[in-house]
Amino acid sequence: MKQLYRSIQERMLGGVCGGLGKYFDIDPTVIRFFWAVVTVISVGTGILVYLLAWIIIPEEDTAEDFPPSSES
């Protein structure tokens, strides 16, 4: 089953749009553009919704998604 997480790799601010892009299998740039248009049309309500999503949606687990680093 798919789970919605905030993205670590596709992140500009909080990773919300990147996570939505992974979940819906859409380019995160399309979601960012749509979110910006909705924010402008709704006179800033999109910002509040983004902040709420940033708080509510958990961040993806880094241990499963990335190989261990070889730094010593």
N, CA, C and O atoms as a printed pandas DataFrame, in Angstrom:
     atom_number atom_name residue_name chain_id  residue_number  x_coord  y_coord  z_coord
0              1         N          MET        A               1    0.847   -1.183    0.000
1              2        CA          MET        A               1    0.000    0.000    0.000
2              3         C          MET        A               1    0.892    1.245    0.000
3              4         O          MET        A               1    1.899    1.298    0.706
4              5         N          LYS        A               2    0.513    2.232   -0.791
5              6        CA          LYS        A               2    1.272    3.473   -0.873
6              7         C          LYS        A               2    1.046    4.309    0.383
7              8         O          LYS        A               2   -0.045    4.332    0.953
8              9         N          GLN        A               3    2.102    4.989    0.793
9             10        CA          GLN        A               3    2.019    5.910    1.925
10            11         C          GLN        A               3    2.501    7.280    1.463
11            12         O          GLN        A               3    3.399    7.388    0.628
12            13         N          LEU        A               4    1.900    8.304    2.008
13            14        CA          LEU        A               4    2.276    9.675    1.678
14            15         C          LEU        A               4    3.315   10.156    2.677
15            16         O          LEU        A               4    3.079   10.159    3.885
16            17         N          TYR        A               5    4.470   10.563    2.159
17            18        CA          TYR        A               5    5.555   11.102    2.973
18            19         C          TYR        A               5    6.070   12.378    2.334
19            20         O          TYR        A               5    5.921   12.584    1.129
20            21         N          ARG        A               6    6.679   13.236    3.151
21            22        CA          ARG        A               6    7.386   14.393    2.608
22            23         C          ARG        A               6    8.710   13.905    2.037
23            24         O          ARG        A               6    9.413   13.130    2.686
24            25         N          SER        A               7    9.053   14.339    0.855
25            26        CA          SER        A               7   10.241   13.871    0.160
26            27         C          SER        A               7   11.505   14.515    0.718
27            28         O          SER        A               7   11.507   15.678    1.121
28            29         N          ILE        A               8   12.571   13.734    0.732
29            30        CA          ILE        A               8   13.870   14.265    1.124
30            31         C          ILE        A               8   14.658   14.681   -0.112
31            32         O          ILE        A               8   15.381   15.677   -0.080
32            33         N          GLN        A               9   14.525   13.922   -1.206
33            34        CA          GLN        A               9   15.278   14.219   -2.424
34            35         C          GLN        A               9   14.637   15.332   -3.240
35            36         O          GLN        A               9   15.341   16.226   -3.709
36            37         N          GLU        A              10   13.332   15.302   -3.422
37            38        CA          GLU        A              10   12.611   16.291   -4.233
38            39         C          GLU        A              10   12.081   17.410   -3.338
39            40         O          GLU        A              10   10.870   17.613   -3.251
40            41         N          ARG        A              11   12.962   18.122   -2.689
41            42        CA          ARG        A              11   12.572   19.110   -1.686
42            43         C          ARG        A              11   13.022   20.499   -2.106
43            44         O          ARG        A              11   14.152   20.698   -2.552
44            45         N          MET        A              12   12.109   21.459   -1.955
45            46        CA          MET        A              12   12.476   22.862   -2.120
46            47         C          MET        A              12   12.318   23.564   -0.768
47            48         O          MET        A              12   13.201   24.313   -0.351
48            49         N          LEU        A              13   11.211   23.327   -0.096
49            50        CA          LEU        A              13   11.008   23.860    1.252
50            51         C          LEU        A              13   10.860   22.699    2.236
51            52         O          LEU        A              13   11.816   22.313    2.909
52            53         N          GLY        A              14    9.665   22.160    2.306
53            54        CA          GLY        A              14    9.401   21.105    3.276
54            55         C          GLY        A              14    9.270   19.724    2.675
55            56         O          GLY        A              14    9.153   18.745    3.412
56            57         N          GLY        A              15    9.286   19.617    1.365
57            58        CA          GLY        A              15    9.163   18.325    0.714
58            59         C          GLY        A              15    7.739   17.871    0.478
59            60         O          GLY        A              15    7.516   16.731    0.071
60            61         N          VAL        A              16    6.765   18.741    0.726
61            62        CA          VAL        A              16    5.355   18.379    0.569
62            63         C          VAL        A              16    5.032   18.106   -0.897
63            64         O          VAL        A              16    4.450   17.067   -1.209
64            65         N          CYS        A              17    5.390   18.997   -1.787
65            66        CA          CYS        A              17    5.084   18.811   -3.212
66            67         C          CYS        A              17    5.858   17.634   -3.788
67            68         O          CYS        A              17    5.334   16.907   -4.632
68            69         N          GLY        A              18    7.085   17.435   -3.350
69            70        CA          GLY        A              18    7.855   16.280   -3.792
70            71         C          GLY        A              18    7.227   14.981   -3.346
71            72         O          GLY        A              18    7.197   14.010   -4.102
72            73         N          GLY        A              19    6.724   14.954   -2.123
73            74        CA          GLY        A              19    6.044   13.771   -1.618
74            75         C          GLY        A              19    4.740   13.504   -2.343
75            76         O          GLY        A              19    4.414   12.354   -2.638
76            77         N          LEU        A              20    3.993   14.558   -2.630
77            78        CA          LEU        A              20    2.762   14.398   -3.399
78            79         C          LEU        A              20    3.064   13.914   -4.817
79            80         O          LEU        A              20    2.312   13.119   -5.381
80            81         N          GLY        A              21    4.157   14.394   -5.383
81            82        CA          GLY        A              21    4.561   13.948   -6.711
82            83         C          GLY        A              21    4.887   12.463   -6.737
83            84         O          GLY        A              21    4.500   11.754   -7.666
84            85         N          LYS        A              22    5.600   11.993   -5.716
85            86        CA          LYS        A              22    5.907   10.559   -5.633
86            87         C          LYS        A              22    4.636    9.744   -5.428
87            88         O          LYS        A              22    4.465    8.685   -6.033
88            89         N          TYR        A              23    3.760   10.232   -4.586
89            90        CA          TYR        A              23    2.539    9.496   -4.262
90            91         C          TYR        A              23    1.631    9.349   -5.488
91            92         O          TYR        A              23    1.105    8.268   -5.752
92            93         N          PHE        A              24    1.455   10.441   -6.231
93            94        CA          PHE        A              24    0.568   10.421   -7.395
94            95         C          PHE        A              24    1.306   10.137   -8.700
95            96         O          PHE        A              24    0.691   10.127   -9.766
96            97         N          ASP        A              25    2.634    9.902   -8.630
97            98        CA          ASP        A              25    3.469    9.611   -9.790
98            99         C          ASP        A              25    3.365   10.730  -10.836
99           100         O          ASP        A              25    3.137   10.490  -12.022
100          101         N          ILE        A              26    3.544   11.963  -10.340
101          102        CA          ILE        A              26    3.514   13.176  -11.166
102          103         C          ILE        A              26    4.796   13.955  -10.877
103          104         O          ILE        A              26    5.347   13.873   -9.779
104          105         N          ASP        A              27    5.256   14.695  -11.849
105          106        CA          ASP        A              27    6.429   15.540  -11.651
106          107         C          ASP        A              27    6.126   16.580  -10.567
107          108         O          ASP        A              27    5.113   17.274  -10.659
108          109         N          PRO        A              28    6.976   16.703   -9.549
109          110        CA          PRO        A              28    6.724   17.681   -8.484
110          111         C          PRO        A              28    6.639   19.124   -8.973
111          112         O          PRO        A              28    6.004   19.955   -8.324
112          113         N          THR        A              29    7.263   19.433  -10.099
113          114        CA          THR        A              29    7.193   20.784  -10.649
114          115         C          THR        A              29    5.769   21.137  -11.038
115          116         O          THR        A              29    5.346   22.279  -10.861
116          117         N          VAL        A              30    5.030   20.182  -11.562
117          118        CA          VAL        A              30    3.622   20.412  -11.920
118          119         C          VAL        A              30    2.809   20.716  -10.664
119          120         O          VAL        A              30    1.967   21.614  -10.667
120          121         N          ILE        A              31    3.060   19.973   -9.602
121          122        CA          ILE        A              31    2.341   20.199   -8.345
122          123         C          ILE        A              31    2.718   21.560   -7.761
123          124         O          ILE        A              31    1.848   22.276   -7.266
124          125         N          ARG        A              32    3.995   21.925   -7.809
125          126        CA          ARG        A              32    4.425   23.236   -7.309
126          127         C          ARG        A              32    3.756   24.371   -8.081
127          128         O          ARG        A              32    3.309   25.354   -7.489
128          129         N          PHE        A              33    3.690   24.230   -9.405
129          130        CA          PHE        A              33    3.047   25.253  -10.231
130          131         C          PHE        A              33    1.565   25.370   -9.881
131          132         O          PHE        A              33    1.054   26.475   -9.699
132          133         N          PHE        A              34    0.878   24.235   -9.788
133          134        CA          PHE        A              34   -0.541   24.234   -9.423
134          135         C          PHE        A              34   -0.743   24.863   -8.049
135          136         O          PHE        A              34   -1.665   25.655   -7.851
136          137         N          TRP        A              35    0.124   24.507   -7.097
137          138        CA          TRP        A              35    0.022   25.044   -5.735
138          139         C          TRP        A              35    0.219   26.563   -5.748
139          140         O          TRP        A              35   -0.488   27.278   -5.037
140          141         N          ALA        A              36    1.155   27.061   -6.534
141          142        CA          ALA        A              36    1.393   28.506   -6.619
142          143         C          ALA        A              36    0.191   29.226   -7.215
143          144         O          ALA        A              36   -0.193   30.294   -6.738
144          145         N          VAL        A              37   -0.402   28.648   -8.252
145          146        CA          VAL        A              37   -1.580   29.262   -8.873
146          147         C          VAL        A              37   -2.735   29.309   -7.875
147          148         O          VAL        A              37   -3.409   30.331   -7.748
148          149         N          VAL        A              38   -2.961   28.209   -7.172
149          150        CA          VAL        A              38   -4.039   28.169   -6.178
150          151         C          VAL        A              38   -3.779   29.179   -5.061
151          152         O          VAL        A              38   -4.711   29.821   -4.575
152          153         N          THR        A              39   -2.523   29.322   -4.654
153          154        CA          THR        A              39   -2.180   30.281   -3.595
154          155         C          THR        A              39   -2.469   31.713   -4.041
155          156         O          THR        A              39   -2.995   32.508   -3.263
156          157         N          VAL        A              40   -2.134   32.041   -5.271
157          158        CA          VAL        A              40   -2.390   33.395   -5.775
158          159         C          VAL        A              40   -3.888   33.644   -5.905
159          160         O          VAL        A              40   -4.382   34.702   -5.517
160          161         N          ILE        A              41   -4.606   32.671   -6.449
161          162        CA          ILE        A              41   -6.050   32.839   -6.644
162          163         C          ILE        A              41   -6.782   32.932   -5.304
163          164         O          ILE        A              41   -7.737   33.696   -5.165
164          165         N          SER        A              42   -6.330   32.151   -4.321
165          166        CA          SER        A              42   -7.025   32.122   -3.032
166          167         C          SER        A              42   -6.476   33.143   -2.040
167          168         O          SER        A              42   -6.777   33.071   -0.849
168          169         N          VAL        A              43   -5.683   34.082   -2.512
169          170        CA          VAL        A              43   -5.124   35.166   -1.703
170          171         C          VAL        A              43   -4.353   34.628   -0.484
171          172         O          VAL        A              43   -4.520   35.113    0.635
172          173         N          GLY        A              44   -3.507   33.616   -0.727
173          174        CA          GLY        A              44   -2.611   33.137    0.312
174          175         C          GLY        A              44   -3.071   31.942    1.110
175          176         O          GLY        A              44   -2.329   31.478    1.975
176          177         N          THR        A              45   -4.256   31.420    0.865
177          178        CA          THR        A              45   -4.730   30.259    1.615
178          179         C          THR        A              45   -3.851   29.037    1.352
179          180         O          THR        A              45   -3.709   28.182    2.227
180          181         N          GLY        A              46   -3.261   28.943    0.158
181          182        CA          GLY        A              46   -2.374   27.830   -0.180
182          183         C          GLY        A              46   -1.168   27.757    0.734
183          184         O          GLY        A              46   -0.660   26.669    1.006
184          185         N          ILE        A              47   -0.701   28.906    1.214
185          186        CA          ILE        A              47    0.429   28.922    2.143
186          187         C          ILE        A              47    0.043   28.260    3.458
187          188         O          ILE        A              47    0.811   27.468    4.004
188          189         N          LEU        A              48   -1.126   28.575    3.963
189          190        CA          LEU        A              48   -1.599   27.963    5.206
190          191         C          LEU        A              48   -1.766   26.451    5.034
191          192         O          LEU        A              48   -1.389   25.677    5.914
192          193         N          VAL        A              49   -2.328   26.038    3.908
193          194        CA          VAL        A              49   -2.522   24.613    3.644
194          195         C          VAL        A              49   -1.173   23.908    3.537
195          196         O          VAL        A              49   -1.022   22.791    4.030
196          197         N          TYR        A              50   -0.184   24.552    2.894
197          198        CA          TYR        A              50    1.156   23.968    2.783
198          199         C          TYR        A              50    1.782   23.795    4.164
199          200         O          TYR        A              50    2.360   22.749    4.459
200          201         N          LEU        A              51    1.669   24.807    5.001
201          202        CA          LEU        A              51    2.237   24.711    6.351
202          203         C          LEU        A              51    1.571   23.601    7.160
203          204         O          LEU        A              51    2.249   22.876    7.888
204          205         N          LEU        A              52    0.265   23.462    7.041
205          206        CA          LEU        A              52   -0.433   22.379    7.730
206          207         C          LEU        A              52    0.022   21.014    7.208
207          208         O          LEU        A              52    0.232   20.085    7.989
208          209         N          ALA        A              53    0.172   20.898    5.892
209          210        CA          ALA        A              53    0.643   19.638    5.308
210          211         C          ALA        A              53    2.064   19.340    5.768
211          212         O          ALA        A              53    2.405   18.183    6.014
212          213         N          TRP        A              54    2.896   20.369    5.887
213          214        CA          TRP        A              54    4.278   20.212    6.341
214          215         C          TRP        A              54    4.296   19.638    7.762
215          216         O          TRP        A              54    5.149   18.813    8.089
216          217         N          ILE        A              55    3.369   20.069    8.588
217          218        CA          ILE        A              55    3.295   19.591    9.975
218          219         C          ILE        A              55    2.687   18.189   10.045
219          220         O          ILE        A              55    3.160   17.352   10.813
220          221         N          ILE        A              56    1.652   17.925    9.260
221          222        CA          ILE        A              56    0.893   16.680    9.375
222          223         C          ILE        A              56    1.573   15.505    8.672
223          224         O          ILE        A              56    1.614   14.406    9.225
224          225         N          ILE        A              57    2.106   15.711    7.465
225          226        CA          ILE        A              57    2.676   14.611    6.678
226          227         C          ILE        A              57    4.064   14.262    7.224
227          228         O          ILE        A              57    4.916   15.142    7.340
228          229         N          PRO        A              58    4.299   13.001    7.557
229          230        CA          PRO        A              58    5.617   12.618    8.092
230          231         C          PRO        A              58    6.687   12.610    7.005
231          232         O          PRO        A              58    6.393   12.439    5.823
232          233         N          GLU        A              59    7.933   12.798    7.430
233          234        CA          GLU        A              59    9.053   12.770    6.505
234          235         C          GLU        A              59    9.414   11.320    6.195
235          236         O          GLU        A              59    9.323   10.454    7.065
236          237         N          GLU        A              60    9.828   11.053    4.940
237          238        CA          GLU        A              60   10.167    9.681    4.575
238          239         C          GLU        A              60   11.385    9.211    5.351
239          240         O          GLU        A              60   12.231   10.010    5.752
240          241         N          ASP        A              61   11.462    7.910    5.555
241          242        CA          ASP        A              61   12.538    7.300    6.334
242          243         C          ASP        A              61   13.803    7.263    5.487
243          244         O          ASP        A              61   13.793    6.723    4.380
244          245         N          THR        A              62   14.880    7.825    5.991
245          246        CA          THR        A              62   16.118    7.905    5.219
246          247         C          THR        A              62   16.861    6.579    5.200
247          248         O          THR        A              62   17.571    6.308    4.231
248          249         N          ALA        A              63   16.736    5.757    6.201
249          250        CA          ALA        A              63   17.489    4.503    6.286
250          251         C          ALA        A              63   17.090    3.528    5.187
251          252         O          ALA        A              63   17.946    2.791    4.696
252          253         N          GLU        A              64   15.840    3.496    4.789
253          254        CA          GLU        A              64   15.381    2.567    3.765
254          255         C          GLU        A              64   15.625    3.084    2.359
255          256         O          GLU        A              64   15.810    2.289    1.437
256          257         N          ASP        A              65   15.631    4.385    2.173
257          258        CA          ASP        A              65   15.664    4.959    0.840
258          259         C          ASP        A              65   17.064    5.221    0.303
259          260         O          ASP        A              65   17.239    5.308   -0.912
260          261         N          PHE        A              66   18.061    5.350    1.165
261          262        CA          PHE        A              66   19.394    5.693    0.725
262          263         C          PHE        A              66   20.396    4.648    1.203
263          264         O          PHE        A              66   20.270    4.137    2.316
264          265         N          PRO        A              67   21.397    4.324    0.371
265          266        CA          PRO        A              67   22.424    3.396    0.819
266          267         C          PRO        A              67   23.315    4.069    1.863
267          268         O          PRO        A              67   23.400    5.297    1.894
268          269         N          PRO        A              68   23.970    3.298    2.708
269          270        CA          PRO        A              68   24.847    3.913    3.721
270          271         C          PRO        A              68   26.006    4.656    3.047
271          272         O          PRO        A              68   26.518    4.231    2.012
272          273         N          SER        A              69   26.397    5.749    3.646
273          274        CA          SER        A              69   27.478    6.544    3.062
274          275         C          SER        A              69   28.821    5.889    3.359
275          276         O          SER        A              69   28.975    5.178    4.352
276          277         N          SER        A              70   29.784    6.137    2.487
277          278        CA          SER        A              70   31.108    5.546    2.661
278          279         C          SER        A              70   32.100    6.544    3.230
279          280         O          SER        A              70   33.308    6.389    3.053
280          281         N          GLU        A              71   31.601    7.568    3.913
281          282        CA          GLU        A              71   32.468    8.580    4.498
282          283         C          GLU        A              71   33.108    8.036    5.768
283          284         O          GLU        A              71   32.450    7.390    6.584
284          285         N          SER        A              72   34.402    8.305    5.924
285          286        CA          SER        A              72   35.110    7.866    7.146
286          287         C          SER        A              72   35.939    8.981    7.693
287          288         O          SER        A              72   36.607    8.810    8.713
